[in-house]
Amino acid sequence: MTPQLARWLQRIGKLLVFSASLLPLVWLFWLAWSDQLGANPVEMLSHRTGDWSLRFLLLTLAVTPVRRLTGWNGLQRFRRMLGLFAFFYVCLHFGVYLIFDQFFDLSAIIADVAKRPYITVGFAGLILLIPLAVTSTNRMIRRLGRNWQRLHRLVYLIAILGVLHYLWLVKADLREPLMYAGILVVLLGYRLWRRMRVTDKNGNCQVS
């Protein structure tokens, strides 16, 4: 494969991933346009954007294990895009809460954050995602150096907070949040296993 063909395939791949990542938003727009959001549209929008926030977080965390297990190193090129889409859907999720649920009532939001644990951890996850999104450019990667990787390990904590947010939100049927929790345990367990087995020449553990 020539370098020119490889670059062309890479661009096509990124375009396909980008387009596929927007499909959930397009679907929500279609449901809203056709008045199919159900009896509680705000709840439907909140749940769907929250679902896709967590899915993109888990997809981002899945890139490295899948790449290592399959040897398909090209997957690494999509990790940053998937992470930014996770942030995008988290912002939509919070926007639904801010605009349609609380109507920009900051005092009510502060009270919710203080009194409801699932909102507390969800808001914490949003705040922690902001520096990761801001430092996702090539310029910031070069500027931060090794500190960039240390900072972006916050994604593990953010994913845990996302799963807790979902678990504490659901009051009856826990099957879906437990499924996400199980996936997260596998993804983090794989990294822990790698950490125990893979060390650099200085004896320091390497995790990504």
N, CA, C and O of each residue as an XYZ file, in Angstrom:
832
protein
N       0.847     -1.195      0.000
C       0.000      0.000      0.000
C       0.881      1.244      0.000
O       1.787      1.380      0.822
N       0.601      2.142     -0.930
C       1.394      3.361     -1.023
C       1.007      4.331      0.087
O      -0.121      4.270      0.577
N       1.917      5.237      0.503
C       1.582      6.233      1.531
C       0.379      7.084      1.146
O      -0.431      7.441      2.002
N       0.259      7.410     -0.141
C      -0.876      8.225     -0.587
C      -2.195      7.487     -0.398
O      -3.182      8.073      0.048
N      -2.211      6.197     -0.739
C      -3.431      5.398     -0.550
C      -3.747      5.252      0.933
O      -4.912      5.303      1.327
N      -2.714      5.068      1.761
C      -2.928      4.944      3.206
C      -3.545      6.202      3.782
O      -4.457      6.128      4.605
N      -3.049      7.373      3.352
C      -3.618      8.639      3.829
C      -5.054      8.802      3.366
O      -5.895      9.308      4.109
N      -5.335      8.380      2.157
C      -6.697      8.494      1.620
C      -7.650      7.594      2.407
O      -8.759      8.007      2.748
N      -7.221      6.372      2.692
C      -8.060      5.456      3.471
C      -8.267      5.972      4.891
O      -9.339      5.802      5.472
N      -7.228      6.605      5.446
C      -7.351      7.170      6.789
C      -8.396      8.281      6.814
O      -9.212      8.358      7.733
N      -8.361      9.143      5.792
C      -9.364     10.226      5.721
C     -10.769      9.671      5.574
O     -11.703     10.152      6.215
N     -10.922      8.650      4.724
C     -12.236      8.026      4.537
C     -12.715      7.407      5.845
O     -13.884      7.537      6.208
N     -11.807      6.731      6.553
C     -12.168      6.119      7.826
C     -12.626      7.138      8.839
O     -13.624      6.930      9.528
N     -11.901      8.246      8.936
C     -12.285      9.289      9.884
C     -13.627      9.904      9.509
O     -14.439     10.218     10.379
N     -13.854     10.076      8.210
C     -15.140     10.627      7.772
C     -16.284      9.685      8.126
O     -17.347     10.134      8.555
N     -16.075      8.383      7.950
C     -17.117      7.405      8.272
C     -17.404      7.382      9.772
O     -18.563      7.346     10.185
N     -16.339      7.404     10.593
C     -16.527      7.400     12.049
C     -17.230      8.676     12.493
O     -18.126      8.633     13.336
N     -16.824      9.817     11.924
C     -17.452     11.094     12.262
C     -18.938     11.080     11.913
O     -19.777     11.507     12.706
N     -19.252     10.583     10.713
C     -20.658     10.538     10.275
C     -21.476      9.595     11.144
O     -22.596      9.920     11.538
N     -20.917      8.427     11.442
C     -21.627      7.463     12.280
C     -21.861      8.012     13.680
O     -22.888      7.726     14.296
N     -20.910      8.803     14.189
C     -21.033      9.362     15.541
C     -22.129     10.419     15.627
O     -22.639     10.700     16.712
N     -22.487     10.996     14.500
C     -23.563     11.999     14.486
C     -24.946     11.382     14.315
O     -25.956     12.057     14.514
N     -24.998     10.113     13.951
C     -26.297      9.469     13.699
C     -27.235      9.506     14.905
O     -28.427      9.748     14.719
N     -26.754      9.276     16.149
C     -27.681      9.380     17.288
C     -28.331     10.752     17.402
O     -29.507     10.855     17.752
N     -27.570     11.812     17.108
C     -28.132     13.163     17.166
C     -29.158     13.367     16.056
O     -30.212     13.962     16.278
N     -28.845     12.873     14.865
C     -29.791     12.975     13.741
C     -31.088     12.241     14.078
O     -32.182     12.723     13.785
N     -30.950     11.073     14.696
C     -32.128     10.287     15.074
C     -32.974     11.033     16.104
O     -34.202     11.021     16.017
N     -32.338     11.679     17.072
C     -33.080     12.449     18.071
C     -33.796     13.627     17.428
O     -34.933     13.938     17.784
N     -33.135     14.282     16.482
C     -33.790     15.374     15.759
C     -35.015     14.864     15.002
O     -36.053     15.525     14.972
N     -34.888     13.688     14.393
C     -36.009     13.111     13.650
C     -37.168     12.782     14.596
O     -38.325     13.060     14.278
N     -36.864     12.195     15.751
C     -37.913     11.880     16.713
C     -38.623     13.150     17.197
O     -39.844     13.172     17.350
N     -37.836     14.206     17.433
C     -38.428     15.468     17.874
C     -39.289     16.076     16.764
O     -40.393     16.552     17.026
N     -38.787     16.060     15.525
C     -39.499     16.635     14.386
C     -40.813     15.906     14.121
O     -41.815     16.527     13.765
N     -40.804     14.585     14.295
C     -41.990     13.782     14.015
C     -42.848     13.539     15.256
O     -43.770     12.725     15.240
N     -42.524     14.267     16.340
C     -43.299     14.180     17.576
C     -43.370     12.747     18.109
O     -44.444     12.252     18.453
N     -42.205     12.091     18.170
C     -42.146     10.711     18.642
C     -41.261     10.571     19.879
O     -40.689      9.507     20.116
N     -41.147     11.627     20.658
C     -40.322     11.576     21.857
C     -41.087     11.054     23.075
O     -40.542     10.991     24.177
N     -42.333     10.688     22.873
C     -43.104     10.101     23.956
C     -43.809     11.130     24.822
O     -43.836     12.321     24.514
N     -44.384     10.634     25.924
C     -45.170     11.502     26.803
C     -44.301     12.484     27.573
O     -44.775     13.544     27.984
N     -43.036     12.141     27.769
C     -42.110     13.029     28.485
C     -40.880     13.263     27.615
O     -39.864     12.589     27.790
N     -40.958     14.222     26.665
C     -39.849     14.441     25.728
C     -38.532     14.809     26.411
O     -37.465     14.381     25.968
N     -38.598     15.595     27.480
C     -37.373     16.013     28.164
C     -36.656     14.799     28.755
O     -35.436     14.678     28.654
N     -37.420     13.914     29.366
C     -36.830     12.706     29.941
C     -36.215     11.825     28.861
O     -35.137     11.260     29.049
N     -36.905     11.709     27.728
C     -36.392     10.912     26.615
C     -35.072     11.493     26.094
O     -34.107     10.758     25.886
N     -35.035     12.817     25.883
C     -33.813     13.458     25.402
C     -32.675     13.309     26.406
O     -31.529     13.057     26.032
N     -33.003     13.466     27.674
C     -31.990     13.348     28.709
C     -31.408     11.940     28.748
O     -30.192     11.763     28.817
N     -32.285     10.943     28.703
C     -31.815      9.564     28.784
C     -31.007      9.180     27.546
O     -29.968      8.532     27.666
N     -31.470      9.572     26.365
C     -30.769      9.174     25.137
C     -29.401      9.841     25.027
O     -28.424      9.188     24.662
N     -29.322     11.132     25.337
C     -28.017     11.798     25.280
C     -27.087     11.252     26.355
O     -25.880     11.143     26.137
N     -27.645     10.907     27.518
C     -26.828     10.295     28.569
C     -26.314      8.929     28.151
O     -25.153      8.597     28.393
N     -27.182      8.130     27.517
C     -26.771      6.806     27.034
C     -25.591      6.923     26.074
O     -24.604      6.197     26.196
N     -25.703      7.842     25.120
C     -24.651      7.967     24.115
C     -23.382      8.583     24.698
O     -22.287      8.307     24.208
N     -23.506      9.394     25.712
C     -22.305      9.895     26.398
C     -21.505      8.735     26.965
O     -20.289      8.661     26.784
N     -22.188      7.831     27.649
C     -21.516      6.692     28.273
C     -20.996      5.719     27.225
O     -19.912      5.157     27.380
N     -21.761      5.518     26.163
C     -21.314      4.604     25.109
C     -20.041      5.097     24.443
O     -19.134      4.310     24.172
N     -19.970      6.395     24.179
C     -18.767      6.927     23.545
C     -17.575      6.902     24.498
O     -16.440      6.702     24.065
N     -17.824      7.102     25.782
C     -16.739      6.959     26.757
C     -16.185      5.540     26.735
O     -14.970      5.345     26.726
N     -17.064      4.558     26.727
C     -16.628      3.161     26.727
C     -15.965      2.793     25.404
O     -14.994      2.036     25.389
N     -16.475      3.317     24.302
C     -15.828      3.084     23.009
C     -14.414      3.651     22.998
O     -13.493      3.031     22.465
N     -14.246      4.836     23.588
C     -12.924      5.449     23.671
C     -11.968      4.571     24.464
O     -10.820      4.375     24.066
N     -12.445      4.045     25.584
C     -11.611      3.173     26.408
C     -11.352      1.817     25.744
O     -10.371      1.143     26.061
N     -12.237      1.423     24.821
C     -12.092      0.122     24.170
C     -11.055      0.139     23.056
O     -10.583     -0.921     22.645
N     -10.693      1.307     22.562
C      -9.796      1.388     21.410
C      -8.460      0.711     21.694
O      -8.011     -0.120     20.905
N      -7.820      1.055     22.812
C      -6.493      0.501     23.107
C      -6.515     -1.020     23.291
O      -5.684     -1.704     22.692
N      -7.433     -1.582     24.097
C      -7.455     -3.052     24.213
C      -7.713     -3.754     22.876
O      -7.064     -4.750     22.556
N      -8.661     -3.231     22.102
C      -8.962     -3.862     20.811
C      -7.750     -3.767     19.877
O      -7.433     -4.717     19.162
N      -7.082     -2.619     19.890
C      -5.888     -2.442     19.047
C      -4.806     -3.447     19.430
O      -4.187     -4.060     18.560
N      -4.581     -3.614     20.726
C      -3.527     -4.521     21.176
C      -3.879     -5.984     20.912
O      -3.007     -6.790     20.587
N      -5.153     -6.318     21.052
C      -5.560     -7.708     20.873
C      -5.634     -8.107     19.402
O      -5.407     -9.266     19.056
N      -5.955     -7.139     18.532
C      -6.109     -7.441     17.103
C      -4.892     -7.061     16.276
O      -4.714     -7.559     15.164
N      -4.045     -6.173     16.818
C      -2.902     -5.684     16.050
C      -3.268     -4.620     15.038
O      -2.428     -4.217     14.233
N      -4.513     -4.158     15.066
C      -4.961     -3.123     14.126
C      -4.633     -1.758     14.728
O      -5.459     -1.148     15.407
N      -3.421     -1.295     14.469
C      -2.953     -0.047     15.071
C      -3.678      1.189     14.542
O      -3.666      2.240     15.183
N      -4.309      1.064     13.375
C      -5.034      2.195     12.808
C      -6.199      2.652     13.667
O      -6.664      3.783     13.528
N      -6.680      1.781     14.561
C      -7.782      2.168     15.448
C      -7.409      3.355     16.326
O      -8.272      4.145     16.709
N      -6.118      3.480     16.645
C      -5.674      4.542     17.545
C      -6.014      5.922     16.998
O      -6.191      6.869     17.764
N      -6.104      6.038     15.677
C      -6.391      7.329     15.048
C      -7.795      7.828     15.368
O      -8.077      9.019     15.239
N      -8.681      6.915     15.789
C     -10.070      7.297     16.039
C     -10.354      7.586     17.511
O     -11.437      8.060     17.854
N      -9.377      7.301     18.389
C      -9.642      7.419     19.821
C      -9.954      8.859     20.217
O     -10.879      9.107     20.989
N      -9.178      9.810     19.686
C      -9.416     11.203     20.052
C     -10.800     11.671     19.590
O     -11.501     12.369     20.323
N     -11.185     11.286     18.380
C     -12.495     11.675     17.864
C     -13.617     11.098     18.719
O     -14.580     11.799     19.031
N     -13.502      9.833     19.098
C     -14.523      9.212     19.939
C     -14.604      9.892     21.301
O     -15.694     10.080     21.841
N     -13.448     10.261     21.857
C     -13.442     10.971     23.130
C     -14.112     12.325     23.044
O     -14.836     12.724     23.956
N     -13.875     13.039     21.945
C     -14.506     14.346     21.770
C     -16.013     14.209     21.558
O     -16.781     15.072     21.985
N     -16.434     13.137     20.906
C     -17.873     12.913     20.768
C     -18.499     12.546     22.112
O     -19.652     12.891     22.369
N     -17.758     11.858     22.966
C     -18.255     11.612     24.323
C     -18.505     12.935     25.025
O     -19.545     13.116     25.658
N     -17.563     13.862     24.918
C     -17.725     15.188     25.521
C     -18.898     15.928     24.884
O     -19.660     16.597     25.581
N     -19.046     15.812     23.578
C     -20.143     16.461     22.860
C     -21.505     15.994     23.385
O     -22.389     16.809     23.646
N     -21.664     14.676     23.536
C     -22.955     14.162     24.007
C     -23.172     14.433     25.499
O     -24.311     14.585     25.941
N     -22.089     14.495     26.271
C     -22.222     14.910     27.675
C     -22.734     16.345     27.743
O     -23.603     16.661     28.556
N     -22.191     17.217     26.882
C     -22.656     18.610     26.859
C     -24.123     18.699     26.449
O     -24.873     19.501     27.005
N     -24.536     17.880     25.480
C     -25.952     17.846     25.102
C     -26.806     17.363     26.271
O     -27.876     17.907     26.543
N     -26.318     16.343     26.948
C     -27.030     15.792     28.109
C     -27.210     16.863     29.183
O     -28.302     17.029     29.726
N     -26.149     17.578     29.481
C     -26.242     18.648     30.471
C     -27.101     19.794     29.951
O     -27.834     20.420     30.717
N     -27.015     20.073     28.651
C     -27.827     21.146     28.070
C     -29.314     20.878     28.196
O     -30.092     21.791     28.473
N     -29.720     19.610     27.990
C     -31.130     19.246     28.163
C     -31.566     19.511     29.596
O     -32.641     20.057     29.842
N     -30.713     19.117     30.537
C     -31.009     19.338     31.965
C     -31.068     20.831     32.281
O     -31.984     21.288     32.964
N     -30.096     21.586     31.787
C     -30.006     23.014     32.088
C     -31.166     23.805     31.487
O     -31.752     24.660     32.152
N     -31.494     23.516     30.224
C     -32.459     24.342     29.497
C     -33.894     23.868     29.710
O     -34.768     24.653     30.078
N     -34.130     22.576     29.475
C     -35.510     22.082     29.449
C     -36.008     21.564     30.795
O     -37.212     21.532     31.049
N     -35.073     21.159     31.656
C     -35.477     20.635     32.956
C     -35.464     21.734     34.016
O     -36.424     21.883     34.772
N     -34.374     22.504     34.071
C     -34.227     23.523     35.112
C     -34.460     24.950     34.620
O     -34.514     25.876     35.429
N     -34.599     25.142     33.314
C     -34.882     26.474     32.756
C     -33.881     27.528     33.256
O     -34.262     28.633     33.643
N     -32.589     27.156     33.237
C     -31.492     28.050     33.621
C     -31.588     28.533     35.073
O     -31.016     29.566     35.421
N     -32.297     27.801     35.903
C     -32.409     28.174     37.318
C     -31.170     27.679     38.059
O     -31.127     26.533     38.507
N     -30.164     28.541     38.186
C     -28.883     28.136     38.760
C     -29.001     27.718     40.219
O     -28.296     26.811     40.662
N     -29.889     28.372     40.974
C     -30.058     27.997     42.387
C     -30.621     26.585     42.507
O     -30.213     25.823     43.384
N     -31.555     26.238     41.630
C     -32.116     24.881     41.644
C     -31.062     23.862     41.231
O     -31.015     22.759     41.776
N     -30.216     24.227     40.269
C     -29.158     23.321     39.819
C     -28.164     23.071     40.946
O     -27.770     21.929     41.184
N     -27.758     24.126     41.638
C     -26.817     23.990     42.752
C     -27.411     23.115     43.842
O     -26.719     22.279     44.423
N     -28.702     23.308     44.120
C     -29.368     22.478     45.122
C     -29.407     21.020     44.690
O     -29.209     20.122     45.507
N     -29.664     20.779     43.386
C     -29.678     19.413     42.860
C     -28.313     18.747     43.000
O     -28.204     17.595     43.420
N     -27.273     19.500     42.637
C     -25.911     18.960     42.707
C     -25.563     18.596     44.147
O     -24.899     17.591     44.399
N     -26.018     19.422     45.087
C     -25.688     19.193     46.499
C     -26.499     18.055     47.112
O     -25.997     17.347     47.985
N     -27.754     17.864     46.669
C     -28.661     16.941     47.348
C     -28.797     15.583     46.667
O     -29.086     14.592     47.337
N     -28.596     15.514     45.358
C     -28.822     14.262     44.639
C     -27.494     13.662     44.206
O     -26.805     14.233     43.360
N     -27.127     12.523     44.770
C     -25.811     11.941     44.466
C     -25.589     11.673     42.976
O     -24.483     11.874     42.475
N     -26.629     11.220     42.260
C     -26.419     10.898     40.854
C     -26.133     12.155     40.037
O     -25.403     12.097     39.047
N     -26.700     13.288     40.441
C     -26.385     14.542     39.758
C     -25.006     15.040     40.163
O     -24.284     15.607     39.343
N     -24.640     14.834     41.419
C     -23.317     15.232     41.896
C     -22.216     14.548     41.098
O     -21.295     15.211     40.620
N     -22.301     13.221     40.949
C     -21.246     12.507     40.226
C     -21.296     12.810     38.727
O     -20.258     12.861     38.067
N     -22.507     13.009     38.192
C     -22.620     13.364     36.786
C     -22.003     14.721     36.492
O     -21.315     14.892     35.486
N     -22.250     15.679     37.366
C     -21.682     17.014     37.195
C     -20.163     16.970     37.357
O     -19.439     17.665     36.644
N     -19.688     16.159     38.286
C     -18.239     16.010     38.475
C     -17.589     15.439     37.221
O     -16.511     15.876     36.818
N     -18.253     14.456     36.607
C     -17.730     13.895     35.366
C     -17.646     14.922     34.262
O     -16.669     14.945     33.514
N     -18.658     15.779     34.141
C     -18.652     16.845     33.141
C     -17.490     17.796     33.367
O     -16.779     18.140     32.423
N     -17.289     18.226     34.609
C     -16.209     19.161     34.927
C     -14.846     18.545     34.595
O     -13.966     19.228     34.069
N     -14.672     17.254     34.901
C     -13.395     16.593     34.633
C     -13.149     16.387     33.145
O     -12.001     16.310     32.707
N     -14.219     16.298     32.372
C     -14.067     16.112     30.929
C     -13.581     17.386     30.228
O     -12.944     17.314     29.178
N     -13.879     18.531     30.803
C     -13.544     19.794     30.135
C     -12.048     19.926     29.849
O     -11.683     20.213     28.709
N     -11.153     19.727     30.848
C      -9.726     19.856     30.528
C      -9.249     18.811     29.527
O      -8.305     19.068     28.781
N      -9.875     17.645     29.493
C      -9.488     16.634     28.514
C      -9.845     17.078     27.103
O      -9.070     16.892     26.165
N     -11.038     17.673     26.963
C     -11.445     18.160     25.647
C     -10.579     19.332     25.199
O     -10.191     19.413     24.034
N     -10.276     20.243     26.130
C      -9.485     21.427     25.796
C      -8.070     21.050     25.362
O      -7.483     21.722     24.514
N      -7.523     19.988     25.932
C      -6.136     19.602     25.645
C      -6.043     18.484     24.611
O      -5.043     17.768     24.562
N      -7.072     18.328     23.788
C      -7.075     17.251     22.799
C      -6.484     17.647     21.454
O      -6.520     16.850     20.516
N      -5.946     18.842     21.333
C      -5.329     19.270     20.079
C      -3.876     18.812     20.022
O      -3.251     18.554     21.050
N      -3.349     18.717     18.804
C      -1.947     18.327     18.635
C      -1.012     19.312     19.331
O       0.008     18.915     19.895
N      -1.356     20.577     19.291
C      -0.518     21.596     19.926
C      -0.430     21.376     21.430
O       0.650     21.473     22.013
N      -1.584     21.073     22.070
C      -1.576     20.853     23.511
C      -0.859     19.553     23.874
O      -0.220     19.463     24.922
N      -0.966     18.552     23.005
C      -0.255     17.296     23.257
C       1.251     17.548     23.288
O       1.953     17.062     24.175
N       1.744     18.317     22.304
C       3.175     18.641     22.270
C       3.571     19.515     23.450
O       4.644     19.338     24.027
N       2.710     20.451     23.806
C       3.039     21.382     24.884
C       3.102     20.690     26.243
O       3.982     20.990     27.049
N       2.188     19.776     26.499
C       2.134     19.108     27.805
C       3.114     17.943     27.923
O       3.522     17.581     29.026
N       3.488     17.362     26.792
C       4.429     16.250     26.832
C       3.875     15.062     27.607
O       2.734     14.653     27.391
N       4.680     14.509     28.510
C       4.255     13.346     29.285
C       3.094     13.678     30.219
O       2.323     12.792     30.589
N       2.965     14.932     30.596
C       1.853     15.327     31.467
C       0.509     15.165     30.773
O      -0.522     15.028     31.431
N       0.521     15.180     29.437
C      -0.734     15.016     28.704
C      -1.329     13.638     28.992
O      -2.525     13.508     29.249
N      -0.483     12.617     28.945
C      -0.979     11.260     29.213
C      -1.470     11.136     30.652
O      -2.491     10.498     30.909
N      -0.751     11.739     31.581
C      -1.177     11.683     32.982
C      -2.541     12.350     33.156
O      -3.412     11.822     33.847
N      -2.720     13.513     32.524
C      -3.994     14.225     32.619
C      -5.126     13.392     32.032
O      -6.207     13.309     32.615
N      -4.883     12.780     30.889
C      -5.955     12.074     30.192
C      -6.289     10.726     30.809
O      -7.236     10.067     30.380
N      -5.526     10.310     31.807
C      -5.928      9.129     32.567
C      -7.141      9.418     33.446
O      -7.727      8.501     34.022
N      -7.513     10.682     33.548
C      -8.755     11.024     34.248
C      -9.971     10.373     33.602
O     -11.025     10.249     34.226
N      -9.815      9.955     32.338
C     -10.956      9.347     31.650
C     -11.425      8.092     32.379
O     -12.604      7.747     32.310
N     -10.509      7.393     33.085
C     -10.925      6.207     33.831
C     -11.883      6.590     34.953
O     -12.918      5.950     35.141
N     -11.533      7.638     35.695
C     -12.398      8.122     36.767
C     -13.712      8.643     36.201
O     -14.777      8.410     36.772
N     -13.632      9.347     35.082
C     -14.842      9.905     34.463
C     -15.792      8.789     34.053
O     -17.001      8.907     34.250
N     -15.269      7.719     33.491
C     -16.123      6.591     33.097
C     -16.781      5.947     34.317
O     -17.953      5.574     34.271
N     -16.023      5.820     35.405
C     -16.599      5.280     36.639
C     -17.722      6.176     37.145
O     -18.777      5.688     37.551
N     -17.495      7.490     37.121
C     -18.530      8.433     37.550
C     -19.760      8.338     36.645
O     -20.893      8.442     37.114
N     -19.526      8.140     35.341
C     -20.649      8.007     34.412
C     -21.499      6.787     34.720
O     -22.728      6.859     34.693
N     -20.853      5.671     35.013
C     -21.592      4.446     35.355
C     -22.345      4.629     36.674
O     -23.504      4.232     36.788
N     -21.687      5.229     37.667
C     -22.366      5.493     38.940
C     -23.565      6.411     38.743
O     -24.623      6.190     39.332
N     -23.402      7.433     37.920
C     -24.497      8.365     37.612
C     -25.710      7.592     37.092
O     -26.841      7.844     37.509
N     -25.467      6.663     36.191
C     -26.548      5.885     35.600
C     -27.155      4.917     36.627
O     -28.375      4.791     36.727
N     -26.292      4.241     37.383
C     -26.785      3.289     38.380
C     -27.659      3.959     39.432
O     -28.705      3.430     39.809
N     -27.227      5.123     39.905
C     -27.985      5.822     40.946
C     -29.225      6.510     40.393
O     -30.165      6.790     41.137
N     -29.232      6.783     39.085
C     -30.406      7.397     38.471
C     -31.545      6.397     38.335
O     -32.700      6.717     38.616
N     -31.210      5.174     37.900
C     -32.231      4.155     37.641
C     -32.753      3.593     38.963
O     -31.980      3.241     39.853
N     -34.055      3.517     39.069
C     -34.662      3.068     40.325
C     -35.212      1.646     40.251
O     -35.404      1.009     41.287
N     -35.469      1.138     39.045
C     -36.093     -0.177     38.933
C     -35.236     -1.146     38.124
O     -34.558     -1.999     38.695
N     -35.264     -1.020     36.811
C     -34.574     -1.958     35.927
C     -33.092     -1.580     35.816
O     -32.740     -0.615     35.137
N     -32.241     -2.342     36.483
C     -30.811     -2.037     36.525
C     -30.014     -2.781     35.455
O     -28.786     -2.696     35.442
N     -30.674     -3.497     34.573
C     -29.950     -4.336     33.625
C     -29.012     -3.529     32.730
O     -27.855     -3.910     32.550
N     -29.490     -2.429     32.173
C     -28.643     -1.666     31.248
C     -27.465     -1.003     31.954
O     -26.335     -1.143     31.487
N     -27.679     -0.280     33.070
C     -26.501      0.287     33.744
C     -25.522     -0.775     34.237
O     -24.313     -0.542     34.244
N     -26.033     -1.952     34.653
C     -25.132     -3.027     35.071
C     -24.351     -3.587     33.885
O     -23.214     -4.032     34.043
N     -24.957     -3.568     32.700
C     -24.244     -4.004     31.503
C     -23.065     -3.062     31.221
O     -21.957     -3.509     30.924
N     -23.327     -1.745     31.320
C     -22.248     -0.776     31.120
C     -21.176     -0.937     32.198
O     -19.982     -0.834     31.918
N     -21.612     -1.190     33.424
C     -20.656     -1.400     34.513
C     -19.779     -2.619     34.229
O     -18.574     -2.592     34.479
N     -20.381     -3.680     33.709
C     -19.617     -4.876     33.382
C     -18.589     -4.614     32.288
O     -17.453     -5.080     32.373
N     -18.988     -3.872     31.263
C     -18.054     -3.522     30.183
C     -16.893     -2.700     30.736
O     -15.737     -2.925     30.380
N     -17.211     -1.751     31.605
C     -16.165     -0.919     32.190
C     -15.207     -1.753     33.045
O     -13.996     -1.535     33.009
N     -15.742     -2.701     33.808
C     -14.891     -3.571     34.623
C     -13.925     -4.347     33.731
O     -12.750     -4.490     34.068
N     -14.413     -4.849     32.595
C     -13.551     -5.586     31.667
C     -12.456     -4.676     31.109
O     -11.289     -5.066     31.061
N     -12.830     -3.467     30.689
C     -11.863     -2.541     30.086
C     -10.800     -2.096     31.092
O      -9.616     -2.029     30.764
N     -11.233     -1.793     32.316
C     -10.268     -1.389     33.334
C      -9.478     -2.594     33.847
O      -8.300     -2.469     34.182
N     -10.129     -3.762     33.909
C      -9.429     -4.967     34.333
C      -8.320     -5.348     33.367
O      -7.254     -5.806     33.780
N      -8.579     -5.156     32.074
C      -7.533     -5.428     31.081
C      -6.328     -4.522     31.314
O      -5.183     -4.969     31.252
N      -6.596     -3.245     31.581
C      -5.492     -2.315     31.822
C      -4.733     -2.674     33.094
O      -3.508     -2.559     33.140
N      -5.447     -3.104     34.115
C      -4.784     -3.519     35.352
C      -3.903     -4.737     35.110
O      -2.788     -4.824     35.626
N      -4.412     -5.672     34.325
C      -3.631     -6.848     33.976
C      -2.367     -6.451     33.229
O      -1.282     -6.961     33.508
N      -2.517     -5.524     32.266
C      -1.342     -5.042     31.537
C      -0.362     -4.349     32.471
O       0.852     -4.502     32.332
N      -0.881     -3.598     33.406
C      -0.015     -2.865     34.330
C       0.831     -3.813     35.168
O       1.983     -3.515     35.486
N       0.256     -4.952     35.521
C       0.992     -5.911     36.340
C       2.029     -6.683     35.522
O       2.981     -7.228     36.080
N       1.844     -6.728     34.199
C       2.724     -7.537     33.359
C       3.756     -6.737     32.572
O       4.851     -7.223     32.288
N       3.393     -5.505     32.223
C       4.240     -4.725     31.326
C       4.939     -3.628     32.107
O       4.284     -2.778     32.710
N       6.228     -3.639     32.102
C       7.013     -2.586     32.748
C       8.068     -2.094     31.777
O       8.528     -2.827     30.901
N       8.438     -0.839     31.952
C       9.491     -0.306     31.092
C      10.865     -0.677     31.645
O      10.941     -1.394     32.643
N      11.911     -0.229     31.051
C      13.270     -0.619     31.425
C      13.646     -0.148     32.827
O      14.525     -0.720     33.471
N      12.963      0.910     33.294
C      13.257      1.424     34.631
C      12.395      0.772     35.704
O      12.501      1.104     36.884
N      11.540     -0.160     35.284
C      10.681     -0.833     36.244
C       9.402     -0.079     36.529
O       8.697     -0.420     37.479
N       9.068      0.947     35.733
C       7.846      1.720     35.937
C       6.731      1.141     35.084
O       6.954      0.739     33.942
N       5.538      1.103     35.642
C       4.411      0.532     34.913
C       3.971      1.480     33.820
O       4.008      2.701     33.975
N       3.547      0.884     32.695
C       3.035      1.676     31.580
C       1.568      1.353     31.392
O       1.208      0.182     31.265
N       0.704      2.374     31.372
C      -0.730      2.191     31.182
C      -1.204      3.193     30.160
O      -0.751      4.337     30.151
N      -2.126      2.770     29.286
C      -2.727      3.701     28.326
C      -4.125      3.248     27.991
O      -4.810      3.894     27.197
